[in-house]
Amino acid sequence: MKTQNRILATAILFAFCLTPYFAAFAQDSEKKVKMKDLPPSVQATVREQSQGAMLRGLAKEVEKGKTFYEAELKVNGHNKDVLMDVDGKIVTVEEEIALTAVPSAVKAEIEKQAGKGKIQLVESITKDGAIAYYEAHIKTGIKSKEIKVGTDGKLIK
């Protein structure tokens, strides 16, 4: 009986300790939405950004108490995600690009970081209308990692 009580007490303590983590997770969430659920200004931005593209999905995200909307697009066979604020202003654009399309210093750093791994995906990350950095998804065996490289070719930690 004492062992069962200890186990129960440990489980309760464990759950109590994790409560702040679950609360934080609950605050940052993403939920699929439909175009009609978006504010009019966000709808206008989505229509503008999706011209010539296939709209794959829409989501409403809450991050650190702020609401954002994301449009997932397919443009000329590659993925493009557009993150907007509640006023429809574009915050970030993540766009899949070919490794050959990045500056040579960026390509060299991505290949260096990949080593013998396989570069699965490269994306440009645009903020305020300019590319801020590049992200590469690399797989080595069963492990996957994501790296960020600045436009100057330097690894961002």
Secondary structure by P-SEA (a helix, b strand, c coil): caaaaaaaaaaaaaaaaaaaaaaaaaacbbbbbccccccaaaaaaaaaaaccccccccbbbbcccbbbbbbbbbcccbbbbbbbcccccccbbbbbbccccccaaaaaaaaaaaccccccbbbbbbccccccbbbbbbbcccbbbbbbbcccccccc
